[in-house]
């Protein structure tokens, strides 16, 4: 970093490459390095001072019995002595050959040795213990409001937190220095309260089966159709959530009005029309996709269990992982970039459940109509892109059962095979909601079983959705907003920052669709999608490279990057 900075400062400064010229050049470079380090040190000082101030203010709001007067005074004394400690730590880096790496080590030494920071971690460990109890006891944790630190600023500027985290807290291998227990729980030997009322493998199914619900479909059309000017029909996000509250799963509009065109994959003319929509960068759905329908019949819990536990003779074993949350909201985050000291507890953790255990809880969720504020679980797996280049006998069951998704040659679903990055599969239970985000790649999403509600927003709506655009941030490309809270705007306990963002997000023009077993949804590049599992479900998706051009009406890459900052 320093070398590139000093190079830009000194370009053209020293045309004289004599011994005398080189001497003065080296001396000048050393001065510049010292100056740059002093500037960076000041930034570190400001950042760390802000971080600790936030921690003090956060803990000051805790219940009186949770924070003694003595501990509060300790934090205040820490704040007063902070400047001297940071200067001392930074000095270690400044005196060792003006070395950038030594400077970083000095900063990390301060951050990791501070007893005050250890106290902050103790607070997070206490909260983690409370979370563990809630998971085991299947407790209703109530409404979880958003921490405003996770949201972009509602002005052009971004918080200092977003730009400094990567510099301060990285290990040499690029991972954040936070204990593993904050990101993965050991639960295989634990007993859970919900198990006493869990259902058997022969569950009667969900309270409401959305694969059999009543739907109203739009007329088929072509790209040249006069009706295309209004396609797809968008409405304010607020209206969608008010008409069908996110957590009131069992009371959807009847019939549910679909706005996306549904093409029949078994009809050659429909396939031609669907290809035109795909090339026109418009979302649509395919029905009656034979391999998806066949997979839906094949993927019973028993079949999946055998393939995940490696008991199928001659089949390539496939691993998966289970994610847990104290409620039904699962915002994505990069665990390697999540620092517990700065952000607090992560929104979710992985655990060591098997697929069988996850499936048992998913059946329980369907049977009981699981409360949205009780613990939820999410099973994930995938196939690496290299697998499709191997001989078919070496493929996993996912590649074998979805050959059009895993093909090394072009298919309707993988139309840029060289850009295919593997197949991702998500197994959701009732209520599990993934926060809105965008994928750069053109996305084909196949619903193998069950049903999910997708809310799509075009790239032009980026500035209204609370999207984090800082690449180093653990929530890059994601929003941490729970749109279900739009139905709770009257609640006086809602933080003002969250309320302001939800008011803004409510204006985002969006559409919704229920993706059911046997259907495939096409999501163009950079379109946002917010996903709620309506019942126990299995879904796999594959991408076909990035569309860099975008659309003149709905936008594209530029809208989710340089034009995404909110301006209120």
C-alpha positions in Angstrom: 0.0 0.0 0.0 2.7 2.5 1.0 4.8 1.7 -2.1 1.9 2.6 -4.4 1.1 5.8 -2.4 4.7 7.0 -2.4 5.1 6.1 -6.1 2.2 8.4 -7.0 3.8 11.2 -4.8 7.2 11.0 -6.3 6.4 10.3 -10.0 8.6 12.8 -12.0 10.2 14.2 -8.9 13.8 12.8 -9.4 14.9 12.7 -13.0 18.5 12.7 -11.8 19.5 9.0 -11.2 23.0 9.8 -10.0 24.3 8.6 -6.7 23.5 12.0 -5.2 20.0 12.0 -6.7 19.2 8.5 -5.4 20.3 9.5 -1.9 17.9 12.5 -1.8 15.1 10.3 -3.4 15.5 7.7 -0.7 15.4 10.4 2.0 12.4 12.0 0.5 10.6 8.6 0.2 11.3 7.9 3.9 9.7 11.3 4.9 6.6 10.5 2.8 6.3 7.1 4.4 6.4 8.7 7.9 3.8 11.2 6.8 1.5 8.6 5.4 1.8 6.5 8.5 1.0 9.5 10.7 -2.1 10.1 8.7 -3.2 6.5 8.9 -2.4 6.5 12.6 -4.7 9.5 13.1 -7.4 7.6 11.2 -6.9 4.6 13.5 -7.1 6.8 16.5 -10.4 8.3 15.3 -11.8 4.9 14.4 -10.9 3.2 17.7 -12.1 6.1 19.8 -15.4 6.0 17.9 -15.7 2.2 18.3 -15.2 2.3 22.1 -17.6 5.3 22.4 -20.2 3.3 20.6 -19.5 0.3 23.0 -19.9 2.6 26.0 -23.1 4.1 24.8 -24.5 0.6 23.9 -23.7 -0.8 27.3 -25.0 2.3 29.0 -28.4 1.4 27.7 -28.3 -2.1 29.3 -30.5 -2.9 32.3 -29.0 -1.5 35.5 -28.4 -4.9 37.0 -26.4 -5.9 34.0 -23.8 -3.1 34.3 -22.4 -2.1 37.6 -21.3 1.4 38.5 -17.8 0.1 39.0 -17.7 -1.3 35.4 -19.1 1.9 34.0 -16.4 3.9 35.6 -13.8 1.5 34.2 -15.1 2.1 30.7 -15.0 5.8 31.2 -11.4 5.7 32.5 -10.5 3.6 29.4 -11.9 6.3 27.2 -9.8 9.0 28.9 -6.5 7.0 28.5 -7.2 5.7 25.0 -5.1 8.3 23.1 -1.9 7.6 25.0 -2.3 3.8 24.6 -2.8 4.0 20.9 0.1 6.4 20.4 2.4 4.0 22.3 1.2 1.0 20.3 1.6 2.8 17.0 5.1 4.0 18.0 6.3 0.3 17.7 5.4 0.4 14.0 6.8 3.9 13.4 10.3 3.2 14.8 10.9 -0.2 13.0 12.2 0.9 9.6 9.0 2.8 9.0 7.4 -0.6 8.2 3.8 -0.8 7.2 3.4 -4.3 8.5 5.0 -3.3 11.9 2.5 -0.5 12.0 -0.4 -2.9 11.6 1.1 -5.2 14.3 1.3 -2.2 16.6 -2.4 -1.5 16.1 -3.4 -5.1 16.5 -1.3 -5.4 19.6 -3.2 -2.6 21.3 -6.6 -3.9 20.2 -5.9 -7.4 21.4 -4.1 -6.7 24.6 -6.5 -4.1 26.0 -8.2 -5.3 29.1 -11.1 -3.0 28.3 -11.6 -4.7 25.0 -11.5 -8.1 26.8 -14.4 -6.7 29.0 -16.3 -5.9 25.8 -15.8 -9.5 24.6 -17.0 -10.8 28.0 -20.3 -8.9 27.4 -20.7 -10.6 24.0 -20.0 -14.0 25.5 -22.7 -13.4 28.0 -25.1 -12.6 25.2 -24.0 -15.7 23.4 -24.9 -17.8 26.4 -28.3 -16.3 26.4 -28.7 -17.0 22.7 -27.6 -20.6 23.3 -30.3 -21.0 25.9 -33.0 -19.6 23.6 -32.0 -22.0 20.9 -32.1 -25.1 23.2 -35.3 -24.1 24.9 -37.1 -23.0 21.7 -37.9 -19.6 23.3 -39.8 -16.7 21.8 -37.2 -14.0 21.7 -39.6 -11.3 20.7 -39.0 -8.7 18.0 -35.3 -8.2 17.3 -34.8 -4.6 16.1 -31.9 -3.8 13.8 -28.6 -2.4 15.1 -28.2 0.9 13.2 -24.4 0.2 12.8 -25.4 -2.4 10.2 -27.2 0.1 8.0 -25.6 2.6 5.6 -25.9 6.2 6.5 -29.0 7.9 5.1 -26.7 10.6 3.6 -24.1 10.4 0.9 -21.4 9.5 3.4 -20.7 6.0 4.8 -19.8 5.3 8.4 -16.1 5.2 9.2 -16.7 1.7 10.5 -17.2 0.4 7.0 -13.8 1.6 5.6 -11.5 0.8 8.6 -12.5 -2.7 9.7 -10.5 -4.6 7.1 -7.3 -2.7 7.9 -7.5 -3.1 11.7 -8.6 -6.6 12.4 -7.2 -9.1 9.8 -5.1 -12.1 10.5 -2.2 -12.7 8.0 -4.5 -15.3 6.2 -7.2 -12.7 5.7 -9.6 -13.8 8.4 -10.9 -11.8 11.3 -9.6 -12.5 14.8 -12.8 -13.6 16.5 -13.2 -16.8 18.4 -14.8 -19.7 16.5 -17.5 -20.2 19.0 -19.2 -17.0 17.9 -19.7 -18.5 14.4 -20.3 -22.3 15.0 -22.1 -24.1 17.7 -21.6 -27.7 18.8 -25.1 -29.1 19.2 -25.0 -32.8 18.2 -25.2 -34.0 21.8 -27.7 -31.4 23.0 -31.4 -32.0 23.8 -33.9 -29.4 22.5 -37.3 -28.5 23.9 -39.0 -28.8 20.5 -38.1 -32.5 20.2 -40.7 -33.5 22.7 -43.4 -32.4 20.3 -41.6 -33.2 17.0 -43.4 -35.2 14.3 -42.4 -38.4 12.7 -41.2 -39.0 9.1 -44.8 -39.4 8.1 -45.7 -35.8 8.8 -49.1 -34.6 7.5 -47.3 -31.6 5.9 -47.7 -27.8 6.3 -50.8 -26.0 7.6 -51.1 -24.6 4.1 -49.6 -26.2 1.0 -48.7 -23.4 -1.4 -48.2 -25.9 -4.2 -52.0 -26.3 -4.2 -53.0 -22.7 -3.6 -55.2 -20.7 -6.0 -53.2 -18.5 -8.5 -54.1 -16.1 -11.2 -51.6 -16.0 -14.1 -51.0 -13.2 -16.6 -51.5 -13.9 -20.3 -48.5 -15.1 -22.3 -46.8 -12.4 -24.3 -43.7 -12.0 -26.6 -41.0 -9.4 -26.4 -42.6 -7.6 -29.3 -46.0 -7.5 -27.6 -47.7 -4.1 -27.0 -48.4 -5.1 -23.4 -44.6 -5.4 -22.7 -44.4 -1.7 -21.9 -45.9 -2.4 -18.5 -44.0 -5.6 -17.9 -43.4 -6.6 -15.2 -46.0 -4.8 -13.1 -44.3 -3.2 -10.1 -45.8 -1.9 -6.9 -44.3 -0.2 -3.8 -42.7 -2.7 -1.5 -44.8 -1.4 1.4 -48.0 -2.3 -0.5 -46.8 -5.9 -1.0 -45.9 -6.3 2.7 -49.2 -4.7 3.9 -51.3 -6.9 1.6 -49.6 -10.1 2.7 -47.6 -9.6 5.9 -44.3 -11.5 5.9 -45.0 -13.4 9.1 -48.7 -14.1 8.4 -47.8 -17.0 6.1 -51.1 -18.8 6.2 -53.3 -15.9 5.0 -52.1 -15.0 1.4 -54.3 -13.2 -1.1 -56.7 -15.6 -2.7 -56.2 -16.1 -5.5 -52.6 -14.9 -5.5 -52.1 -12.8 -8.5 -48.9 -13.6 -10.4 -47.3 -10.8 -12.5 -44.5 -12.8 -14.1 -45.2 -14.6 -17.4 -45.1 -18.4 -17.0 -43.7 -20.3 -20.0 -44.3 -24.0 -20.4 -40.9 -25.7 -20.9 -42.6 -28.6 -22.7 -43.9 -26.2 -25.4 -41.2 -25.4 -28.0 -42.9 -22.1 -28.9 -42.9 -21.1 -25.2 -39.2 -21.9 -24.9 -38.4 -19.6 -27.9 -40.4 -16.8 -26.2 -38.7 -17.4 -22.8 -35.3 -17.1 -24.5 -36.3 -13.7 -25.9 -37.3 -12.6 -22.4 -34.0 -13.8 -21.1 -32.1 -11.9 -23.7 -34.2 -8.8 -23.0 -33.1 -9.0 -19.3 -36.6 -9.5 -18.0 -37.6 -11.8 -15.2 -40.0 -14.7 -16.0 -40.8 -18.3 -14.9 -40.8 -21.7 -16.5 -43.2 -24.5 -15.5 -43.2 -28.2 -16.3 -39.5 -28.5 -16.4 -39.1 -32.4 -16.5 -35.9 -32.8 -14.6 -37.0 -30.4 -11.9 -40.4 -32.2 -11.6 -38.6 -35.6 -11.4 -36.1 -34.3 -8.8 -39.1 -33.2 -6.7 -40.5 -36.7 -6.6 -37.1 -38.2 -6.0 -35.8 -35.9 -3.2 -37.6 -37.4 -0.2 -36.0 -36.9 3.2 -34.8 -40.5 3.0 -33.1 -40.1 -0.3 -31.5 -36.9 0.7 -30.3 -38.3 4.0 -28.7 -41.3 2.3 -26.8 -39.0 -0.1 -25.7 -36.6 2.6 -24.5 -39.2 5.0 -22.6 -41.1 2.3 -24.5 -44.4 2.5 -25.3 -44.7 -1.2 -22.9 -47.3 -2.7 -20.9 -45.9 -5.6 -22.3 -42.3 -5.2 -20.1 -39.3 -4.5 -20.9 -38.2 -0.9 -22.0 -34.6 -0.5 -21.7 -32.5 2.6 -24.0 -29.7 3.8 -24.2 -27.3 6.7 -26.9 -26.0 9.0 -27.4 -22.4 9.9 -29.4 -21.3 13.0 -31.0 -18.0 14.1 -33.1 -17.1 17.2 -35.8 -16.0 14.8 -36.8 -16.5 11.1 -34.5 -13.8 9.7 -31.3 -14.8 8.0 -29.3 -11.9 6.6 -26.2 -13.0 4.7 -22.8 -11.9 6.0 -19.2 -12.8 5.4 -18.0 -14.5 8.6 -14.3 -14.0 7.7 -14.9 -10.2 7.8 -17.2 -10.1 10.8 -15.5 -8.8 13.9 -17.4 -9.5 17.1 -15.8 -6.7 19.0 -16.9 -4.1 16.5 -20.3 -5.5 15.4 -21.4 -7.6 18.3 -22.9 -11.1 17.7 -23.4 -12.2 14.1 -27.0 -12.5 12.9 -26.7 -16.3 12.7 -24.4 -19.2 13.4 -23.6 -22.6 11.8 -24.1 -25.7 13.9 -23.1 -29.4 13.5 -26.6 -30.8 12.8 -27.0 -33.5 10.3 -29.5 -33.3 7.4 -31.8 -35.7 9.4 -31.9 -33.3 12.4 -32.6 -30.3 10.2 -35.4 -32.2 8.3 -37.0 -33.2 11.7 -37.2 -29.6 12.8 -38.5 -28.5 9.3 -41.4 -31.0 9.6 -42.0 -29.7 13.2 -42.1 -26.1 11.8 -44.7 -27.1 9.2 -46.9 -29.0 11.6 -46.9 -26.4 14.3 -46.9 -23.2 12.2 -43.6 -22.2 13.9 -43.7 -18.8 15.6 -41.5 -16.3 13.6 -39.7 -15.2 16.8 -38.6 -18.7 17.8 -35.4 -20.4 16.6 -35.2 -21.4 12.9 -32.8 -23.5 10.9 -31.5 -23.4 7.3 -29.7 -26.2 5.5 -27.3 -25.4 2.7 -25.1 -27.4 0.3 -23.7 -27.0 -3.2 -21.6 -28.4 -6.0 -18.3 -26.9 -7.1 -18.0 -25.8 -10.7 -15.2 -28.4 -11.3 -17.6 -31.3 -10.8 -19.3 -30.8 -14.2 -15.9 -31.4 -16.0 -15.5 -34.8 -14.3 -17.0 -38.1 -15.7 -20.7 -38.4 -14.9 -20.2 -41.4 -12.6 -18.2 -39.1 -10.4 -21.0 -36.6 -10.1 -22.9 -36.0 -6.9 -26.7 -36.6 -6.8 -27.4 -32.9 -7.4 -25.5 -32.9 -10.7 -27.0 -36.2 -11.7 -30.6 -35.1 -10.9 -30.2 -31.7 -12.5 -28.2 -32.4 -15.7 -29.2 -29.2 -17.4 -27.7 -27.2 -14.5 -24.5 -29.2 -14.4 -23.9 -29.6 -18.1 -20.4 -28.6 -19.3 -22.1 -27.4 -22.6 -24.7 -24.8 -23.2 -28.3 -25.4 -22.1 -31.3 -23.1 -21.6 -30.4 -22.8 -17.9 -26.6 -22.5 -18.3 -26.3 -20.4 -21.4 -22.7 -19.2 -20.5 -21.2 -22.5 -19.3 -17.7 -21.0 -19.1 -19.1 -18.6 -16.4 -20.9 -21.3 -14.4 -19.6 -21.2 -10.8 -21.3 -24.3 -9.5 -24.8 -25.2 -8.2 -26.0 -23.8 -4.8 -28.9 -25.5 -3.0 -30.9 -24.2 -0.1 -33.3 -26.2 2.1 -35.6 -23.8 3.9 -38.2 -24.4 6.6 -41.4 -22.4 7.2 -40.7 -18.7 7.8 -36.9 -18.7 7.0 -36.3 -15.3 5.3 -33.2 -14.3 3.5 -32.6 -10.5 3.5 -32.6 -8.7 0.1 -29.5 -8.8 -1.9 -28.3 -8.9 -5.5 -26.2 -11.4 -7.4 -24.1 -10.2 -10.3 -24.6 -13.4 -12.3 -27.7 -14.1 -14.3 -29.6 -16.5 -12.1 -31.8 -19.6 -12.8 -33.6 -20.7 -9.6 -35.3 -24.1 -9.6 -37.8 -25.0 -6.9 -37.5 -28.8 -6.3 -40.1 -29.1 -3.5 -42.3 -26.8 -1.5 -42.7 -23.1 -2.2 -41.0 -19.8 -1.5 -42.1 -16.2 -1.8 -39.7 -14.0 -3.9 -39.9 -10.2 -3.8 -37.8 -8.8 -6.7 -36.7 -5.2 -7.1 -34.8 -3.8 -10.1 -31.3 -2.4 -9.8 -32.6 1.2 -10.0 -34.2 0.8 -6.6 -30.8 0.1 -4.9 -30.6 3.4 -3.0 -33.9 2.7 -1.2 -33.0 -0.8 0.1 -30.2 -0.2 2.6 -27.6 -2.1 0.5 -24.0 -2.0 1.7 -21.7 -1.2 -1.2 -18.4 -1.2 0.6 -16.5 -4.3 -0.7 -14.6 -4.9 2.5 -17.8 -4.9 4.6 -19.1 -8.2 5.9 -22.5 -7.4 4.4 -21.3 -6.3 1.0 -24.2 -6.6 -1.6 -26.7 -7.2 1.1 -29.2 -5.3 3.2 -29.8 -6.1 6.9 -33.4 -4.7 6.8 -36.2 -7.0 7.8 -39.1 -5.9 5.6 -41.5 -7.8 7.9 -41.0 -4.9 10.3 -43.0 -2.6 7.9 -46.0 -4.0 9.6 -44.7 -2.8 13.0 -44.1 0.8 12.2 -46.5 1.8 15.0 -44.2 0.1 17.6 -42.6 2.9 19.7 -39.6 0.6 20.5 -38.4 0.5 16.9 -35.1 2.4 16.5 -35.4 5.6 14.5 -32.7 4.6 12.1 -34.6 1.4 11.2 -37.9 3.3 11.0 -36.4 5.8 8.6 -34.9 3.1 6.4 -38.1 1.1 6.3 -40.1 4.2 5.3 -37.6 4.7 2.5 -37.6 1.0 1.5 -41.4 1.0 1.4 -41.2 3.2 -1.7 -39.0 0.7 -3.6 -40.9 -0.5 -6.7 -41.0 -4.3 -6.5 -42.9 -7.4 -7.6 -43.7 -10.7 -5.8 -44.1 -14.3 -7.0 -44.6 -17.6 -5.4 -42.1 -20.1 -6.8 -43.5 -23.6 -6.5 -42.2 -27.1 -6.9 -41.4 -27.8 -10.6 -40.9 -24.2 -11.5 -37.8 -22.2 -12.5 -37.4 -18.4 -11.9 -35.1 -16.3 -14.0 -33.6 -13.4 -12.2 -31.5 -11.0 -14.4 -28.1 -9.6 -13.2 -28.2 -7.2 -10.3 -31.9 -7.6 -9.5 -32.6 -7.7 -5.8 -34.4 -10.6 -4.3 -35.9 -11.1 -0.8 -36.9 -14.7 -0.1 -39.3 -16.3 2.4 -39.8 -20.0 2.6 -43.5 -20.7 2.9 -43.1 -24.3 3.9 -40.4 -27.0 4.0 -38.7 -26.5 0.7 -35.7 -27.4 -1.5 -34.3 -25.0 -4.1 -31.2 -25.0 -6.3 -29.8 -22.2 -8.5 -27.1 -21.8 -11.1 -25.7 -18.6 -12.7 -24.5 -17.8 -16.2 -22.0 -14.9 -15.8 -22.5 -11.2 -15.4 -24.5 -8.9 -17.6 -22.4 -5.7 -17.5 -24.6 -3.6 -19.8 -27.8 -3.6 -17.9 -31.2 -2.4 -19.0 -32.2 1.2 -20.0 -35.4 1.0 -17.9 -34.5 -1.2 -14.9 -30.8 -0.5 -14.6 -27.8 -2.6 -14.0 -24.3 -2.7 -12.5 -23.8 1.0 -12.3 -27.1 1.3 -10.2 -25.9 -1.1 -7.6 -22.4 0.5 -7.2 -21.8 4.2 -7.9 -25.5 5.2 -8.0 -26.6 3.2 -4.9 -25.8 5.7 -2.1 -29.0 7.0 -0.6 -29.7 10.8 -0.9 -32.5 11.9 1.4 
